[in-house]
Amino acid sequence: MMKGLEIQLVKILTIFTTFDLSHNSFQGDIPRVIGHLHSLNGLNLYHNYLTGSIPPTLGNLTTLEWIDLSSNKLSGGISRKLGDLASLGYLNLSKNQLTGQIPQDKQLSTFSSDSFSGNPGLCGPPLPKACHDDARPPQPSPSSTFDREGHESWFKQKVVWIGYASGIVIGISIAYIVFEMGRPKWLTRGVRMLERRATEWMEKQKWKAIKFHGQ
C-alpha cells in the first residue's frame, strides 16, 4: 500500500525507502525511534491495533512523502510537527480515536477532510465539525465601542456643567439673601434676574443631557 493505493512491486529500487507494516496485529505505541530514520520516504502502519499518541519525532523525517496511520486506535491530538514536513504529499489519519482541533500549520493545511475522517473527537477545518472555541459570542465592533464611550464621556461632561451651574445658583441665592437684608433695590432686582436666567439655563442643559443619554 503506497499513498492509499495497492501496488505490486516486481523489483524494489535501491532508492525506494519505505516502512510498511500494514495489515498486521501490532499493538502498543508507535516507536519514537522511527523519527531517526531520516532517509524514510514512506511510512505505512495501516490497519493495526496501535495505541497512544502520534510521536512528535515523526516531524524529523524531512524527506517523508507519505504517511498512512489509518485504522488504528491512536489517541490524543495531532502533532504540529507534522506541518514541518514540506515534502509530505499524502496523509491518512482516518479511523482512529484522535481528539482536539486539527492544526492548520504549514503542510497540514493542505489536506482534505478524508485525511482526518472517522475520528469523532477531531474538530475544525477541514472537517465540518466546529470546535467549542470557535463558538464565541460576537465582540462589539471598534466603532460601536467608540460611539458608546463618546456618549458616556459627553454625558459625564454635561453632568459636570450642571454641577457648576448648581454652584453658581447657590452662590447667587446666598448673595440674594444678603441683598434682601438691606442692599439697594436696583441691585436686588439685578441679582434676581441673574438667578432666574441661571436656573432656566441649568434646566435646559439638564433636559438635553438626559434626553441624549436615553437615546
Residue, then its C-alpha position, 0 to 999 in steps of 0.5 A: m500500500m503506497k499513498g492509499l493505493e495497492i501496488q505490486l512491486v516486481k523489483i524494489l529500487t535501491i532508492f525506494t525507502t519505505f516502512d510498511l507494516s500494514h495489515n498486521s496485529f501490532q499493538g502498543d505505541i508507535p516507536r519514537v525511534i522511527g523519527h531517526l530514520h531520516s532517509l524514510n520516504g514512506l511510512n505505512l502502519y495501516h490497519n493495526y491495533l496501535t495505541g497512544s499518541i502520534p510521536p512528535t519525532l515523526g516531524n524529523l523525517t524531512t524527506l517523508e512523502w507519505i504517511d498512512l496511520s489509518s485504522n488504528k486506535l491512536s489517541g490524543g491530538i495531532s502533532r504540529k510537527l507534522g506541518d514541518l514536513a514540506s515534502l509530505g504529499y499524502l496523509n491518512l489519519s482516518k479511523n482512529q480515536l484522535t481528539g482536539q482541533i486539527p492544526q492548520d500549520k504549514q503542510l497540514s493545511t493542505f489536506s482534505s477532510d478524508s485525511f482526518s475522517g472517522n475520528p469523532g473527537l477531531c474538530g475544525p477545518p477541514l472537517p465540518k465539525a466546529c470546535h467549542d472555541d470557535a463558538r464565541p459570542p460576537q465582540p462589539s465592533p471598534s466603532s460601536t465601542f467608540d460611539r458608546e464611550g463618546h456618549e458616556s464621556w459627553f454625558k459625564q461632561k454635561v453632568v459636570w456643567i450642571g454641577y457648576a451651574s448648581g454652584i453658581v445658583i447657590g452662590i447667587s441665592i446666598a448673595y440674594i439673601v444678603f441683598e434682601m437684608g438691606r442692599p439697594k433695590w436696583l441691585t436686588r432686582g439685578v441679582r434676581m434676574l441673574e438667578r432666574r436666567a441661571t436656573e432656566w439655563m441649568e434646566k435646559q442643559k439638564w433636559k438635553a443631557i438626559k434626553f441624549h443619554g436615553q437615546 
